[in-house]
Amino acid sequence: MVRFHSAQVDDRGVVELLSTAAGGQSGRPEAVMRRYRDDPTVALIAATVADRMVGVVGYEAHDDRIVPLHIATHTAHRRRGIARQLLTVVASRRPGRVSVAETDREIVGFYIALGYTATSLGQTDPGVERFSVCLRPDSAQ
Ligand SMILES: CC(C)(COP(=O)(O)OP(=O)(O)OC[C@H]1O[C@@H](n2cnc3c(N)ncnc32)[C@H](O)[C@@H]1OP(=O)(O)O)[C@@H](O)C(=O)NCCC(=O)NCCS
């Protein structure tokens, strides 16, 4: 059974999962982890199976919107609805708020499968197309 609950960046398995979502540029994962430690406006929700970390989402909560920043599911547990449920838990903790995120071409289909609308931001770096994705609170699938 999968359990969903609040997490801290130093909980076992969280850094490994966040690293898969935080990009590989030198220094970037460290900066991401520091932010989850130090910034009170960001929070983490984890999915665990028998106390093993299998998924995590990190997000910013604003008065008017939620901003998912990083989301990752352990490779052995993908395509079973865990990331979908992580975002549902975030939305249930901040009801009535629009969810907006930025993502790339590999992941935009995931957000579209969840009912988000996607708008291309064009190539933010040469050869790298980014997308803005948005889910209104009354349109979750
Ligand atoms: C993207 C990711 C979080 C999805 O996790 P997951 O637990 O496998 O996703 P779910 O099983 O909840 O999928 C929900 C829906 O999205 C679809 N989906 C999942 N990954 C997808 C992808 N990469 N592209 C297109 N659709 C995808 C699923 O088919 C499912 O649709 P359905 O319900 O219509 O069948 C996971 O692949 C991952 O950890 N990737 C590496 C980290 C990463 O790049 N994160 C995003 C950057 S922050």
The ligand as a MOL file (V3000), in Angstrom:
LIG
                    3D

  0  0  0     0  0            999 V3000
M  V30 BEGIN CTAB
M  V30 COUNTS 48 50 0 0 0
M  V30 BEGIN ATOM
M  V30 1 C 7.4100 12.1540 -14.6660 0
M  V30 2 C 7.2630 11.1440 -13.5150 0
M  V30 3 C 7.2850 11.9190 -12.1970 0
M  V30 4 C 5.9000 10.4330 -13.6650 0
M  V30 5 O 5.7150 9.5900 -12.5210 0
M  V30 6 P 4.7190 8.3450 -12.5180 0
M  V30 7 O 4.4510 7.9860 -11.0880 0
M  V30 8 O 5.2310 7.2860 -13.4060 0
M  V30 9 O 3.4010 9.0020 -13.1790 0
M  V30 10 P 1.8980 8.4360 -13.0780 0
M  V30 11 O 1.9370 6.9520 -13.0870 0
M  V30 12 O 1.1960 9.1060 -11.9570 0
M  V30 13 O 1.3200 8.9450 -14.4630 0
M  V30 14 C 0.1530 9.7390 -14.5640 0
M  V30 15 C -0.2120 9.8460 -16.0260 0
M  V30 16 O 0.8640 10.4650 -16.7540 0
M  V30 17 C 1.3220 9.6010 -17.8000 0
M  V30 18 N 2.7710 9.7360 -17.8580 0
M  V30 19 C 3.6620 9.4120 -16.9050 0
M  V30 20 N 4.9220 9.7260 -17.2850 0
M  V30 21 C 4.8070 10.2730 -18.5250 0
M  V30 22 C 5.7610 10.8100 -19.4590 0
M  V30 23 N 7.0750 10.8660 -19.1890 0
M  V30 24 N 5.2700 11.2890 -20.6260 0
M  V30 25 C 3.9560 11.2550 -20.9210 0
M  V30 26 N 3.0050 10.7810 -20.0570 0
M  V30 27 C 3.4360 10.2820 -18.8890 0
M  V30 28 C 0.8850 8.2160 -17.3810 0
M  V30 29 O 0.7250 7.3630 -18.4900 0
M  V30 30 C -0.4130 8.4980 -16.6780 0
M  V30 31 O -1.4610 8.6880 -17.6310 0
M  V30 32 P -2.7930 7.7780 -17.5910 0
M  V30 33 O -3.3350 7.8910 -16.1810 0
M  V30 34 O -3.6550 8.4200 -18.6270 0
M  V30 35 O -2.3080 6.4120 -17.9070 0
M  V30 36 C 8.3840 10.0640 -13.5670 0
M  V30 37 O 8.4900 9.5620 -14.8640 0
M  V30 38 C 9.7610 10.5550 -13.1210 0
M  V30 39 O 10.0950 10.4860 -11.9410 0
M  V30 40 N 10.5940 11.0410 -14.0620 0
M  V30 41 C 11.9830 11.4800 -13.7290 0
M  V30 42 C 11.9770 12.7780 -12.9410 0
M  V30 43 C 11.4930 13.9460 -13.7870 0
M  V30 44 O 11.9360 14.1420 -14.9080 0
M  V30 45 N 10.5580 14.7350 -13.1970 0
M  V30 46 C 9.9590 15.8840 -13.8650 0
M  V30 47 C 10.8130 17.0780 -13.8120 0
M  V30 48 S 10.5270 17.9930 -12.3160 0
M  V30 END ATOM
M  V30 BEGIN BOND
M  V30 1 1 1 2
M  V30 2 1 2 3
M  V30 3 1 2 4
M  V30 4 1 2 36
M  V30 5 1 4 5
M  V30 6 1 5 6
M  V30 7 2 6 7
M  V30 8 1 6 8
M  V30 9 1 6 9
M  V30 10 1 9 10
M  V30 11 2 10 11
M  V30 12 1 10 12
M  V30 13 1 10 13
M  V30 14 1 13 14
M  V30 15 1 14 15
M  V30 16 1 15 16
M  V30 17 1 15 30
M  V30 18 1 16 17
M  V30 19 1 17 18
M  V30 20 1 17 28
M  V30 21 1 18 19
M  V30 22 1 18 27
M  V30 23 2 19 20
M  V30 24 1 20 21
M  V30 25 1 21 22
M  V30 26 2 21 27
M  V30 27 1 22 23
M  V30 28 2 22 24
M  V30 29 1 24 25
M  V30 30 2 25 26
M  V30 31 1 26 27
M  V30 32 1 28 29
M  V30 33 1 28 30
M  V30 34 1 30 31
M  V30 35 1 31 32
M  V30 36 2 32 33
M  V30 37 1 32 34
M  V30 38 1 32 35
M  V30 39 1 36 37
M  V30 40 1 36 38
M  V30 41 2 38 39
M  V30 42 1 38 40
M  V30 43 1 40 41
M  V30 44 1 41 42
M  V30 45 1 42 43
M  V30 46 2 43 44
M  V30 47 1 43 45
M  V30 48 1 45 46
M  V30 49 1 46 47
M  V30 50 1 47 48
M  V30 END BOND
M  V30 END CTAB
M  END
